[in-house]
Each structure stands twice: as structure tokens, then as C-alpha cells.
């Protein structure tokens, strides 16, 4: 308003692509659904959509959404990993992912593998 020029800058967050491997053990109730894979993927992506820039990914936080979305489960095993390239699969671990203050964790169903152990 006073005619003084001000420099304004911003930076976009660096994408950190999250990958997940989920192993499901159905229980004996027979409630385990046919569409389990997409239900698990939707649960994980939904969790990821709630994260903001700099939010760490807590692998144990994925269990609740999966149990809520998929009935008939006895046991779940989740391993996650992250890479800065969406096409480079990382190593997986049952461990949290630390996200830098200038990074954002991005989830996509195509990077989530779901397998089922036989009942």
C-alpha cells in the first residue's frame, strides 16, 4: 500500500511416496469379504489423506482403519516403506516413517499390496 516492493516466495513440499505390504489372517466367523483388497487399500489411503506436511507415518495407526473396514479378521501384519520416486519400491519394515518438515507422505492404492493367509 506504500509502494514498497516485497519479495514473496514459497516452496512446495517434497513428495515422499509410501508403500505398504499387508498380510491378512481371516478369522473363523466367515465374515471375511470378497472385496478385501480394495477395502484395505481404501483404509490405508484414507489414513494417508489425513496427514499433512511434516506428519510422520505411524505404521501401527494403519491397523485401526483396516480392522474397521474389513470384517472377519483375526490378525493383520503391516510393513511400510517410503521412496522419493513413485516408481522405486523401497525396503519394507514394521517401523514408522519419519517425514521431514518440508516433505509430505503420499499414499496410492497402486503401492499397497494385500495378501491373505489361508484360513
C-alpha positions as CSV (number, residue, x, y, z in Angstrom):
1,X,0.0,0.0,0.0
2,X,3.0,2.3,0.4
3,X,4.6,1.4,-2.9
4,X,7.4,-0.7,-1.3
5,X,8.0,-3.9,-3.2
6,X,8.1,-7.0,-1.1
7,X,9.5,-10.4,-2.2
8,X,7.2,-13.3,-1.6
9,X,8.3,-16.8,-2.0
10,X,7.0,-20.3,-1.3
11,X,8.1,-23.8,-1.8
12,X,6.1,-26.9,-2.4
13,X,6.5,-29.9,-0.1
14,X,8.7,-32.7,-1.4
15,X,6.6,-35.9,-2.1
16,X,7.5,-39.0,-0.2
17,X,5.8,-42.0,-1.7
18,X,4.6,-44.5,0.9
19,X,4.4,-48.2,0.0
20,X,2.7,-50.9,2.1
21,X,2.5,-54.7,2.3
22,X,-0.4,-56.1,4.3
23,X,-0.9,-59.7,5.2
24,X,-4.4,-60.7,6.5
25,X,-5.4,-63.7,8.5
26,X,-9.2,-64.2,8.4
27,X,-11.0,-65.5,11.5
28,X,-13.3,-68.5,11.6
29,X,-16.5,-66.4,11.5
30,X,-16.9,-66.5,7.7
31,X,-17.4,-62.7,7.6
32,X,-14.3,-62.0,5.5
33,X,-15.5,-60.1,2.4
34,X,-14.6,-60.8,-1.3
35,X,-13.6,-57.1,-1.8
36,X,-11.0,-57.2,1.0
37,X,-8.1,-55.9,-1.2
38,X,-9.8,-52.6,-2.2
39,X,-11.2,-52.3,1.4
40,X,-7.7,-52.4,2.8
41,X,-6.3,-50.1,0.2
42,X,-9.1,-47.6,0.8
43,X,-8.5,-47.7,4.6
44,X,-4.8,-47.0,4.2
45,X,-5.2,-44.3,1.6
46,X,-7.9,-42.7,3.8
47,X,-5.4,-42.6,6.7
48,X,-2.8,-41.1,4.4
49,X,-5.2,-38.4,3.1
50,X,-5.5,-37.2,6.7
51,X,-1.8,-36.4,7.0
52,X,-0.3,-33.0,6.4
53,X,3.2,-31.7,5.5
54,X,5.7,-33.0,8.0
55,X,3.4,-35.6,9.6
56,X,5.2,-38.8,10.3
57,X,3.6,-42.1,9.2
58,X,2.9,-44.4,12.1
59,X,2.6,-48.0,10.8
60,X,0.6,-49.1,13.9
61,X,-2.0,-46.3,13.1
62,X,-2.9,-48.4,10.0
63,X,-4.3,-51.3,12.0
64,X,-7.5,-49.4,13.2
65,X,-8.7,-48.3,9.8
66,X,-8.1,-51.8,8.4
67,X,-10.0,-53.6,11.2
68,X,-12.9,-51.1,10.8
69,X,-13.1,-51.5,7.0
70,X,-12.6,-55.3,6.8
71,X,-14.8,-57.6,8.9
72,X,-13.7,-61.2,9.8
73,X,-10.1,-60.5,10.6
74,X,-8.1,-62.3,13.2
75,X,-4.6,-60.9,12.6
76,X,-3.0,-58.2,10.4
77,X,0.6,-57.7,9.6
78,X,1.6,-54.3,8.1
79,X,5.1,-53.4,6.7
80,X,5.7,-50.0,5.2
81,X,8.4,-48.1,3.3
82,X,8.9,-44.9,1.5
83,X,10.8,-43.6,-1.5
84,X,11.3,-40.2,-3.2
85,X,10.5,-41.9,-6.6
86,X,6.9,-43.2,-7.1
87,X,8.3,-46.0,-9.3
88,X,11.1,-47.2,-7.0
89,X,9.9,-49.8,-4.4
90,X,11.6,-49.3,-1.1
91,X,12.6,-51.9,1.5
92,X,9.7,-52.6,4.0
93,X,9.7,-52.7,7.8
94,X,7.4,-52.8,10.7
95,X,8.5,-49.3,11.6
96,X,7.4,-45.7,11.4
97,X,8.4,-43.4,8.6
98,X,9.9,-40.1,9.6
99,X,8.7,-37.3,7.3
100,X,10.8,-34.1,7.1
101,X,9.3,-30.7,7.8
102,X,9.3,-30.0,4.1
103,X,8.0,-33.4,3.0
104,X,4.5,-34.9,2.6
105,X,3.7,-38.6,2.7
106,X,1.6,-39.6,-0.4
107,X,-0.4,-42.8,-0.5
108,X,-1.9,-44.6,-3.5
109,X,-3.7,-47.9,-3.8
110,X,-1.2,-49.0,-6.6
111,X,1.5,-49.0,-4.0
112,X,-0.4,-51.2,-1.5
113,X,0.0,-55.0,-1.7
114,X,-2.5,-57.1,0.1
115,X,-2.2,-60.9,0.6
116,X,-4.3,-63.4,2.6
117,X,-3.1,-66.4,4.5
118,X,-5.3,-69.4,4.2
119,X,-7.8,-70.0,6.9
